[in-house]
Amino acid sequence: MGERIIKRAGGDRARVGALAGMVCIVANVLLCAAKAAVGVMSGSVSIVADALNNLSDASSNIVSVLGFKLASRPADPEHPYGHGRYEYLSGLAVAVLVLLVAVELIKSSIDKIVNPTQVEFSLALVAVLTLSILVKCWMAAFNRSLGNKIDSETLIATAQDSTNDCIATGAVLLSAVVARVTSLQLDAWAGLAVGAYIAWSGVELLRDTVDPLLGSAPDPKLVAHIRSKIMSYPGVLGTHDLMVHDYGPGRQFASAHVEMAAETNPMDSHDVLDNIEQAFKDEDGLIVTLHYDPIVTDDPAVTDMRNRIDAIAKEIDPRLSIHDLRTVPGPTHTNVIFDCLRPEDMQLSSDELKSELARRVVKEYPQAVAKITVDDDYVSACQ
């Protein structure tokens, strides 16, 4: 059905998300009605709670549909990068609703433990709960498949919620069967265990949806792809200072510095950078802005110094690298100017790193005055 949804939506991710949400709304409302009826008749707090969980799921689906609709709005003067982060906000709302359901389920289960009541077993109870498990397993696979295909955290969160429901309903069914066979009343305890599990899952969902809103590091695969693509073009000697900004699914922007030979005609180098930027836009849907860094390549002394200082930096930490090295010779000393890329989780602070690196450079080149700029790595602490 996922392929039919995508085909019907014409590949438009907002329509795909909205149609998926509508399917889930219908399924959750029907499950809620069936469980509520059986739960009230049997006197099972866990089944009634499970029915309310489905009602909450339907509310979450409505939020998701609204999020996709708002996220698809085009850019305007007040929001020049579009409204894509609405989708992250809808995922956040789903996570909060999951947590609220967990809290209510835990409260009702504790009340049932303190004031136990008999649960009436029936074939209708078994049939409804079994059907619910099957439907929720399908919904989990359905939403996860679509979420992965259109890169939607909202649908992936909905898939996880459906997986939680499978486990919750399974526990309710198991407790009902155990009560029938052994007369051991586990209904309230099952509800408590399920509530705790849903709460834990809600916290995980909350973290996953808050991260992109706070500006989490980009996917390492995307970082590696950007770097390798830039380096694949003729004349490119290196790239650094990569930054990726996420304004919602399909709305990512990146910038980077690209090192090219200073001796090459600047117009030719600029043409290569234009081609790289256009390739990212056409092939990846990614807006990339590249800064040209000219590197002297026909001076053996500067080249040797660049390689040696880079090796000195790696003696401090193998992850360190230098770039943009240039020299300004004078009658009594030579200014050696360069940048050093520092991993975010490095023990040495920026000032400590600058001091230690300058000390080692001067030891190697006594006439040098090291002028160092320490850059932080904005893409990942492990890059």
TORKOL-4160 file (C-alpha; in steps of 0.2 Angstrom, whole numbers, padded with zeros to 4 digits, m for minus):
383
<pt num="1" X="0000" Y="0000" Z="0000"/>
<pt num="2" X="0015" Y="0012" Z="0003"/>
<pt num="3" X="0019" Y="0012" Z="m0015"/>
<pt num="4" X="0001" Y="0016" Z="m0020"/>
<pt num="5" X="0001" Y="0030" Z="m0008"/>
<pt num="6" X="0017" Y="0037" Z="m0015"/>
<pt num="7" X="0011" Y="0035" Z="m0033"/>
<pt num="8" X="m0006" Y="0043" Z="m0029"/>
<pt num="9" X="0003" Y="0058" Z="m0021"/>
<pt num="10" X="0014" Y="0060" Z="m0036"/>
<pt num="11" X="0030" Y="0058" Z="m0026"/>
<pt num="12" X="0026" Y="0074" Z="m0016"/>
<pt num="13" X="0032" Y="0071" Z="0001"/>
<pt num="14" X="0019" Y="0082" Z="0010"/>
<pt num="15" X="0005" Y="0073" Z="0001"/>
<pt num="16" X="0012" Y="0056" Z="0005"/>
<pt num="17" X="0013" Y="0061" Z="0024"/>
<pt num="18" X="m0005" Y="0068" Z="0024"/>
<pt num="19" X="m0012" Y="0052" Z="0015"/>
<pt num="20" X="m0002" Y="0041" Z="0027"/>
<pt num="21" X="m0009" Y="0051" Z="0042"/>
<pt num="22" X="m0027" Y="0049" Z="0035"/>
<pt num="23" X="m0025" Y="0030" Z="0034"/>
<pt num="24" X="m0019" Y="0029" Z="0052"/>
<pt num="25" X="m0033" Y="0040" Z="0058"/>
<pt num="26" X="m0046" Y="0029" Z="0051"/>
<pt num="27" X="m0038" Y="0013" Z="0058"/>
<pt num="28" X="m0035" Y="0021" Z="0075"/>
<pt num="29" X="m0053" Y="0027" Z="0077"/>
<pt num="30" X="m0060" Y="0010" Z="0073"/>
<pt num="31" X="m0048" Y="0001" Z="0085"/>
<pt num="32" X="m0053" Y="0013" Z="0098"/>
<pt num="33" X="m0071" Y="0010" Z="0096"/>
<pt num="34" X="m0069" Y="m0009" Z="0096"/>
<pt num="35" X="m0058" Y="m0009" Z="0112"/>
<pt num="36" X="m0068" Y="0003" Z="0122"/>
<pt num="37" X="m0084" Y="m0007" Z="0119"/>
<pt num="38" X="m0075" Y="m0024" Z="0125"/>
<pt num="39" X="m0065" Y="m0015" Z="0139"/>
<pt num="40" X="m0081" Y="m0008" Z="0147"/>
<pt num="41" X="m0090" Y="m0024" Z="0145"/>
<pt num="42" X="m0076" Y="m0034" Z="0153"/>
<pt num="43" X="m0071" Y="m0022" Z="0166"/>
<pt num="44" X="m0053" Y="m0022" Z="0160"/>
<pt num="45" X="m0043" Y="m0006" Z="0164"/>
<pt num="46" X="m0029" Y="m0011" Z="0153"/>
<pt num="47" X="m0041" Y="m0013" Z="0138"/>
<pt num="48" X="m0049" Y="0004" Z="0141"/>
<pt num="49" X="m0032" Y="0012" Z="0143"/>
<pt num="50" X="m0027" Y="0003" Z="0126"/>
<pt num="51" X="m0042" Y="0011" Z="0118"/>
<pt num="52" X="m0038" Y="0028" Z="0124"/>
<pt num="53" X="m0020" Y="0025" Z="0118"/>
<pt num="54" X="m0028" Y="0022" Z="0100"/>
<pt num="55" X="m0038" Y="0038" Z="0102"/>
<pt num="56" X="m0022" Y="0047" Z="0107"/>
<pt num="57" X="m0014" Y="0039" Z="0091"/>
<pt num="58" X="m0028" Y="0046" Z="0081"/>
<pt num="59" X="m0024" Y="0064" Z="0088"/>
<pt num="60" X="m0006" Y="0061" Z="0084"/>
<pt num="61" X="m0010" Y="0057" Z="0066"/>
<pt num="62" X="m0020" Y="0073" Z="0065"/>
<pt num="63" X="m0005" Y="0083" Z="0071"/>
<pt num="64" X="0006" Y="0074" Z="0059"/>
<pt num="65" X="m0006" Y="0078" Z="0044"/>
<pt num="66" X="m0006" Y="0096" Z="0050"/>
<pt num="67" X="0013" Y="0096" Z="0051"/>
<pt num="68" X="0015" Y="0090" Z="0034"/>
<pt num="69" X="0003" Y="0103" Z="0027"/>
<pt num="70" X="0011" Y="0117" Z="0036"/>
<pt num="71" X="0029" Y="0111" Z="0031"/>
<pt num="72" X="0024" Y="0111" Z="0013"/>
<pt num="73" X="0021" Y="0130" Z="0013"/>
<pt num="74" X="0033" Y="0139" Z="0002"/>
<pt num="75" X="0046" Y="0152" Z="0008"/>
<pt num="76" X="0040" Y="0169" Z="0011"/>
<pt num="77" X="0049" Y="0186" Z="0016"/>
<pt num="78" X="0048" Y="0181" Z="0035"/>
<pt num="79" X="0054" Y="0163" Z="0032"/>
<pt num="80" X="0066" Y="0164" Z="0017"/>
<pt num="81" X="0071" Y="0146" Z="0021"/>
<pt num="82" X="0053" Y="0139" Z="0020"/>
<pt num="83" X="0043" Y="0131" Z="0034"/>
<pt num="84" X="0050" Y="0113" Z="0034"/>
<pt num="85" X="0053" Y="0113" Z="0053"/>
<pt num="86" X="0035" Y="0112" Z="0056"/>
<pt num="87" X="0037" Y="0094" Z="0052"/>
<pt num="88" X="0049" Y="0092" Z="0066"/>
<pt num="89" X="0037" Y="0101" Z="0077"/>
<pt num="90" X="0023" Y="0089" Z="0073"/>
<pt num="91" X="0035" Y="0075" Z="0077"/>
<pt num="92" X="0038" Y="0083" Z="0094"/>
<pt num="93" X="0020" Y="0084" Z="0097"/>
<pt num="94" X="0018" Y="0066" Z="0093"/>
<pt num="95" X="0031" Y="0062" Z="0106"/>
<pt num="96" X="0023" Y="0073" Z="0119"/>
<pt num="97" X="0006" Y="0064" Z="0116"/>
<pt num="98" X="0015" Y="0047" Z="0118"/>
<pt num="99" X="0022" Y="0053" Z="0135"/>
<pt num="100" X="0004" Y="0059" Z="0141"/>
<pt num="101" X="m0003" Y="0042" Z="0136"/>
<pt num="102" X="0010" Y="0033" Z="0146"/>
<pt num="103" X="0007" Y="0044" Z="0162"/>
<pt num="104" X="m0012" Y="0041" Z="0161"/>
<pt num="105" X="m0009" Y="0022" Z="0159"/>
<pt num="106" X="0003" Y="0021" Z="0173"/>
<pt num="107" X="m0009" Y="0031" Z="0185"/>
<pt num="108" X="m0024" Y="0020" Z="0180"/>
<pt num="109" X="m0014" Y="0004" Z="0182"/>
<pt num="110" X="m0008" Y="0009" Z="0200"/>
<pt num="111" X="m0026" Y="0013" Z="0204"/>
<pt num="112" X="m0031" Y="m0004" Z="0198"/>
<pt num="113" X="m0017" Y="m0012" Z="0208"/>
<pt num="114" X="m0023" Y="m0003" Z="0224"/>
<pt num="115" X="m0042" Y="m0007" Z="0220"/>
<pt num="116" X="m0042" Y="m0023" Z="0210"/>
<pt num="117" X="m0058" Y="m0029" Z="0201"/>
<pt num="118" X="m0062" Y="m0045" Z="0191"/>
<pt num="119" X="m0059" Y="m0045" Z="0172"/>
<pt num="120" X="m0072" Y="m0054" Z="0162"/>
<pt num="121" X="m0064" Y="m0065" Z="0149"/>
<pt num="122" X="m0073" Y="m0067" Z="0132"/>
<pt num="123" X="m0069" Y="m0073" Z="0114"/>
<pt num="124" X="m0074" Y="m0055" Z="0109"/>
<pt num="125" X="m0060" Y="m0049" Z="0120"/>
<pt num="126" X="m0047" Y="m0061" Z="0112"/>
<pt num="127" X="m0053" Y="m0057" Z="0094"/>
<pt num="128" X="m0052" Y="m0038" Z="0096"/>
<pt num="129" X="m0035" Y="m0038" Z="0104"/>
<pt num="130" X="m0028" Y="m0050" Z="0091"/>
<pt num="131" X="m0035" Y="m0039" Z="0077"/>
<pt num="132" X="m0027" Y="m0024" Z="0085"/>
<pt num="133" X="m0010" Y="m0032" Z="0086"/>
<pt num="134" X="m0011" Y="m0037" Z="0068"/>
<pt num="135" X="m0017" Y="m0020" Z="0062"/>
<pt num="136" X="m0004" Y="m0011" Z="0073"/>
<pt num="137" X="0010" Y="m0022" Z="0066"/>
<pt num="138" X="0005" Y="m0017" Z="0048"/>
<pt num="139" X="0004" Y="0001" Z="0053"/>
<pt num="140" X="0021" Y="0001" Z="0060"/>
<pt num="141" X="0028" Y="m0007" Z="0044"/>
<pt num="142" X="0018" Y="0005" Z="0033"/>
<pt num="143" X="0024" Y="0021" Z="0042"/>
<pt num="144" X="0042" Y="0015" Z="0044"/>
<pt num="145" X="0043" Y="0011" Z="0025"/>
<pt num="146" X="0036" Y="0028" Z="0020"/>
<pt num="147" X="0046" Y="0037" Z="0033"/>
<pt num="148" X="0062" Y="0030" Z="0026"/>
<pt num="149" X="0057" Y="0033" Z="0008"/>
<pt num="150" X="0053" Y="0051" Z="0011"/>
<pt num="151" X="0065" Y="0054" Z="0026"/>
<pt num="152" X="0052" Y="0059" Z="0038"/>
<pt num="153" X="0055" Y="0059" Z="0057"/>
<pt num="154" X="0036" Y="0061" Z="0060"/>
<pt num="155" X="0032" Y="0045" Z="0051"/>
<pt num="156" X="0046" Y="0035" Z="0059"/>
<pt num="157" X="0040" Y="0042" Z="0076"/>
<pt num="158" X="0022" Y="0036" Z="0071"/>
<pt num="159" X="0029" Y="0019" Z="0067"/>
<pt num="160" X="0038" Y="0017" Z="0083"/>
<pt num="161" X="0022" Y="0022" Z="0092"/>
<pt num="162" X="0013" Y="0008" Z="0082"/>
<pt num="163" X="0026" Y="m0004" Z="0088"/>
<pt num="164" X="0023" Y="0001" Z="0106"/>
<pt num="165" X="0005" Y="m0002" Z="0103"/>
<pt num="166" X="0009" Y="m0020" Z="0097"/>
<pt num="167" X="0018" Y="m0023" Z="0113"/>
<pt num="168" X="0005" Y="m0015" Z="0124"/>
<pt num="169" X="m0009" Y="m0024" Z="0117"/>
<pt num="170" X="0001" Y="m0041" Z="0117"/>
<pt num="171" X="0004" Y="m0038" Z="0136"/>
<pt num="172" X="m0015" Y="m0035" Z="0139"/>
<pt num="173" X="m0020" Y="m0050" Z="0129"/>
<pt num="174" X="m0007" Y="m0061" Z="0138"/>
<pt num="175" X="m0013" Y="m0055" Z="0155"/>
<pt num="176" X="m0031" Y="m0059" Z="0150"/>
<pt num="177" X="m0027" Y="m0077" Z="0145"/>
<pt num="178" X="m0017" Y="m0080" Z="0161"/>
<pt num="179" X="m0031" Y="m0073" Z="0171"/>
<pt num="180" X="m0043" Y="m0086" Z="0162"/>
<pt num="181" X="m0031" Y="m0101" Z="0164"/>
<pt num="182" X="m0024" Y="m0098" Z="0182"/>
<pt num="183" X="m0036" Y="m0085" Z="0190"/>
<pt num="184" X="m0021" Y="m0074" Z="0192"/>
<pt num="185" X="m0025" Y="m0056" Z="0190"/>
<pt num="186" X="m0011" Y="m0048" Z="0180"/>
<pt num="187" X="m0022" Y="m0035" Z="0171"/>
<pt num="188" X="m0016" Y="m0020" Z="0181"/>
<pt num="189" X="0002" Y="m0025" Z="0182"/>
<pt num="190" X="0002" Y="m0028" Z="0163"/>
<pt num="191" X="m0005" Y="m0010" Z="0161"/>
<pt num="192" X="0009" Y="m0003" Z="0173"/>
<pt num="193" X="0023" Y="m0012" Z="0163"/>
<pt num="194" X="0016" Y="m0006" Z="0146"/>
<pt num="195" X="0015" Y="0012" Z="0153"/>
<pt num="196" X="0033" Y="0011" Z="0158"/>
<pt num="197" X="0038" Y="0005" Z="0142"/>
<pt num="198" X="0028" Y="0018" Z="0132"/>
<pt num="199" X="0035" Y="0032" Z="0143"/>
<pt num="200" X="0053" Y="0026" Z="0139"/>
<pt num="201" X="0049" Y="0025" Z="0121"/>
<pt num="202" X="0041" Y="0043" Z="0122"/>
<pt num="203" X="0057" Y="0050" Z="0129"/>
<pt num="204" X="0067" Y="0042" Z="0115"/>
<pt num="205" X="0055" Y="0050" Z="0102"/>
<pt num="206" X="0056" Y="0066" Z="0111"/>
<pt num="207" X="0075" Y="0066" Z="0110"/>
<pt num="208" X="0075" Y="0061" Z="0091"/>
<pt num="209" X="0063" Y="0075" Z="0087"/>
<pt num="210" X="0071" Y="0089" Z="0098"/>
<pt num="211" X="0089" Y="0085" Z="0091"/>
<pt num="212" X="0086" Y="0093" Z="0073"/>
<pt num="213" X="0077" Y="0108" Z="0081"/>
<pt num="214" X="0092" Y="0111" Z="0092"/>
<pt num="215" X="0104" Y="0109" Z="0077"/>
<pt num="216" X="0111" Y="0092" Z="0078"/>
<pt num="217" X="0126" Y="0087" Z="0068"/>
<pt num="218" X="0122" Y="0081" Z="0051"/>
<pt num="219" X="0122" Y="0063" Z="0045"/>
<pt num="220" X="0140" Y="0057" Z="0044"/>
<pt num="221" X="0135" Y="0049" Z="0027"/>
<pt num="222" X="0130" Y="0066" Z="0020"/>
<pt num="223" X="0146" Y="0074" Z="0026"/>
<pt num="224" X="0156" Y="0060" Z="0018"/>
<pt num="225" X="0146" Y="0062" Z="0002"/>
<pt num="226" X="0148" Y="0081" Z="0001"/>
<pt num="227" X="0167" Y="0080" Z="0004"/>
<pt num="228" X="0170" Y="0066" Z="m0008"/>
<pt num="229" X="0160" Y="0074" Z="m0021"/>
<pt num="230" X="0170" Y="0091" Z="m0020"/>
<pt num="231" X="0186" Y="0081" Z="m0020"/>
<pt num="232" X="0181" Y="0072" Z="m0036"/>
<pt num="233" X="0183" Y="0088" Z="m0047"/>
<pt num="234" X="0199" Y="0092" Z="m0056"/>
<pt num="235" X="0210" Y="0105" Z="m0048"/>
<pt num="236" X="0203" Y="0103" Z="m0030"/>
<pt num="237" X="0217" Y="0101" Z="m0018"/>
<pt num="238" X="0207" Y="0100" Z="m0002"/>
<pt num="239" X="0191" Y="0105" Z="0007"/>
<pt num="240" X="0187" Y="0111" Z="0025"/>
<pt num="241" X="0176" Y="0122" Z="0036"/>
<pt num="242" X="0160" Y="0112" Z="0030"/>
<pt num="243" X="0144" Y="0118" Z="0038"/>
<pt num="244" X="0127" Y="0110" Z="0035"/>
<pt num="245" X="0111" Y="0119" Z="0040"/>
<pt num="246" X="0095" Y="0110" Z="0042"/>
<pt num="247" X="0078" Y="0119" Z="0039"/>
<pt num="248" X="0068" Y="0104" Z="0038"/>
<pt num="249" X="0067" Y="0088" Z="0027"/>
<pt num="250" X="0073" Y="0093" Z="0009"/>
<pt num="251" X="0078" Y="0110" Z="0015"/>
<pt num="252" X="0097" Y="0108" Z="0019"/>
<pt num="253" X="0110" Y="0121" Z="0015"/>
<pt num="254" X="0129" Y="0119" Z="0016"/>
<pt num="255" X="0145" Y="0129" Z="0014"/>
<pt num="256" X="0163" Y="0124" Z="0013"/>
<pt num="257" X="0180" Y="0131" Z="0009"/>
<pt num="258" X="0189" Y="0123" Z="m0006"/>
<pt num="259" X="0208" Y="0124" Z="m0009"/>
<pt num="260" X="0214" Y="0126" Z="m0027"/>
<pt num="261" X="0231" Y="0130" Z="m0034"/>
<pt num="262" X="0234" Y="0149" Z="m0033"/>
<pt num="263" X="0244" Y="0148" Z="m0050"/>
<pt num="264" X="0228" Y="0142" Z="m0059"/>
<pt num="265" X="0218" Y="0156" Z="m0068"/>
<pt num="266" X="0205" Y="0162" Z="m0055"/>
<pt num="267" X="0192" Y="0162" Z="m0068"/>
<pt num="268" X="0195" Y="0143" Z="m0072"/>
<pt num="269" X="0194" Y="0139" Z="m0053"/>
<pt num="270" X="0178" Y="0149" Z="m0051"/>
<pt num="271" X="0171" Y="0139" Z="m0065"/>
<pt num="272" X="0175" Y="0123" Z="m0057"/>
<pt num="273" X="0167" Y="0129" Z="m0041"/>
<pt num="274" X="0151" Y="0134" Z="m0050"/>
<pt num="275" X="0150" Y="0117" Z="m0058"/>
<pt num="276" X="0151" Y="0109" Z="m0041"/>
<pt num="277" X="0138" Y="0120" Z="m0033"/>
<pt num="278" X="0126" Y="0116" Z="m0048"/>
<pt num="279" X="0129" Y="0098" Z="m0047"/>
<pt num="280" X="0124" Y="0097" Z="m0029"/>
<pt num="281" X="0108" Y="0107" Z="m0033"/>
<pt num="282" X="0103" Y="0096" Z="m0048"/>
<pt num="283" X="0108" Y="0079" Z="m0041"/>
<pt num="284" X="0106" Y="0081" Z="m0022"/>
<pt num="285" X="0093" Y="0095" Z="m0020"/>
<pt num="286" X="0106" Y="0103" Z="m0009"/>
<pt num="287" X="0111" Y="0121" Z="m0010"/>
<pt num="288" X="0130" Y="0123" Z="m0007"/>
<pt num="289" X="0140" Y="0138" Z="m0007"/>
<pt num="290" X="0159" Y="0136" Z="m0009"/>
<pt num="291" X="0173" Y="0148" Z="m0004"/>
<pt num="292" X="0189" Y="0148" Z="m0015"/>
<pt num="293" X="0205" Y="0146" Z="m0005"/>
<pt num="294" X="0220" Y="0149" Z="m0016"/>
<pt num="295" X="0235" Y="0138" Z="m0011"/>
<pt num="296" X="0253" Y="0141" Z="m0017"/>
<pt num="297" X="0259" Y="0125" Z="m0025"/>
<pt num="298" X="0275" Y="0131" Z="m0035"/>
<pt num="299" X="0285" Y="0136" Z="m0019"/>
<pt num="300" X="0294" Y="0120" Z="m0013"/>
<pt num="301" X="0298" Y="0128" Z="0004"/>
<pt num="302" X="0280" Y="0133" Z="0008"/>
<pt num="303" X="0274" Y="0116" Z="0002"/>
<pt num="304" X="0287" Y="0107" Z="0014"/>
<pt num="305" X="0282" Y="0119" Z="0028"/>
<pt num="306" X="0264" Y="0115" Z="0026"/>
<pt num="307" X="0267" Y="0096" Z="0026"/>
<pt num="308" X="0278" Y="0097" Z="0041"/>
<pt num="309" X="0266" Y="0108" Z="0052"/>
<pt num="310" X="0252" Y="0097" Z="0047"/>
<pt num="311" X="0262" Y="0082" Z="0054"/>
<pt num="312" X="0266" Y="0092" Z="0070"/>
<pt num="313" X="0248" Y="0095" Z="0073"/>
<pt num="314" X="0244" Y="0076" Z="0071"/>
<pt num="315" X="0257" Y="0073" Z="0084"/>
<pt num="316" X="0246" Y="0082" Z="0096"/>
<pt num="317" X="0230" Y="0073" Z="0090"/>
<pt num="318" X="0229" Y="0063" Z="0074"/>
<pt num="319" X="0212" Y="0071" Z="0071"/>
<pt num="320" X="0220" Y="0088" Z="0069"/>
<pt num="321" X="0223" Y="0096" Z="0052"/>
<pt num="322" X="0229" Y="0113" Z="0045"/>
<pt num="323" X="0224" Y="0123" Z="0030"/>
<pt num="324" X="0226" Y="0140" Z="0022"/>
<pt num="325" X="0244" Y="0141" Z="0027"/>
<pt num="326" X="0254" Y="0155" Z="0020"/>
<pt num="327" X="0270" Y="0165" Z="0024"/>
<pt num="328" X="0275" Y="0183" Z="0025"/>
<pt num="329" X="0294" Y="0184" Z="0026"/>
<pt num="330" X="0303" Y="0198" Z="0034"/>
<pt num="331" X="0321" Y="0203" Z="0038"/>
<pt num="332" X="0320" Y="0197" Z="0056"/>
<pt num="333" X="0306" Y="0184" Z="0056"/>
<pt num="334" X="0293" Y="0175" Z="0045"/>
<pt num="335" X="0275" Y="0176" Z="0049"/>
<pt num="336" X="0267" Y="0159" Z="0047"/>
<pt num="337" X="0248" Y="0160" Z="0046"/>
<pt num="338" X="0237" Y="0145" Z="0046"/>
<pt num="339" X="0220" Y="0138" Z="0052"/>
<pt num="340" X="0219" Y="0122" Z="0062"/>
<pt num="341" X="0203" Y="0112" Z="0063"/>
<pt num="342" X="0199" Y="0106" Z="0081"/>
<pt num="343" X="0187" Y="0092" Z="0085"/>
<pt num="344" X="0173" Y="0097" Z="0097"/>
<pt num="345" X="0178" Y="0083" Z="0110"/>
<pt num="346" X="0196" Y="0087" Z="0111"/>
<pt num="347" X="0203" Y="0089" Z="0129"/>
<pt num="348" X="0214" Y="0104" Z="0125"/>
<pt num="349" X="0204" Y="0120" Z="0123"/>
<pt num="350" X="0206" Y="0132" Z="0108"/>
<pt num="351" X="0218" Y="0143" Z="0118"/>
<pt num="352" X="0228" Y="0128" Z="0124"/>
<pt num="353" X="0229" Y="0120" Z="0107"/>
<pt num="354" X="0235" Y="0137" Z="0099"/>
<pt num="355" X="0248" Y="0139" Z="0112"/>
<pt num="356" X="0255" Y="0121" Z="0111"/>
<pt num="357" X="0255" Y="0121" Z="0092"/>
<pt num="358" X="0264" Y="0138" Z="0091"/>
<pt num="359" X="0277" Y="0132" Z="0103"/>
<pt num="360" X="0280" Y="0116" Z="0092"/>
<pt num="361" X="0281" Y="0127" Z="0076"/>
<pt num="362" X="0293" Y="0139" Z="0083"/>
<pt num="363" X="0304" Y="0124" Z="0089"/>
<pt num="364" X="0304" Y="0118" Z="0072"/>
<pt num="365" X="0306" Y="0135" Z="0063"/>
<pt num="366" X="0315" Y="0147" Z="0075"/>
<pt num="367" X="0312" Y="0162" Z="0064"/>
<pt num="368" X="0294" Y="0159" Z="0063"/>
<pt num="369" X="0280" Y="0169" Z="0072"/>
<pt num="370" X="0265" Y="0157" Z="0072"/>
<pt num="371" X="0248" Y="0166" Z="0069"/>
<pt num="372" X="0235" Y="0152" Z="0071"/>
<pt num="373" X="0216" Y="0152" Z="0070"/>
<pt num="374" X="0208" Y="0137" Z="0078"/>
<pt num="375" X="0192" Y="0132" Z="0069"/>
<pt num="376" X="0179" Y="0121" Z="0077"/>
<pt num="377" X="0172" Y="0106" Z="0068"/>
<pt num="378" X="0153" Y="0109" Z="0065"/>
<pt num="379" X="0149" Y="0093" Z="0056"/>
<pt num="380" X="0153" Y="0080" Z="0069"/>
<pt num="381" X="0164" Y="0076" Z="0084"/>
<pt num="382" X="0170" Y="0060" Z="0076"/>
<pt num="383" X="0174" Y="0066" Z="0059"/>
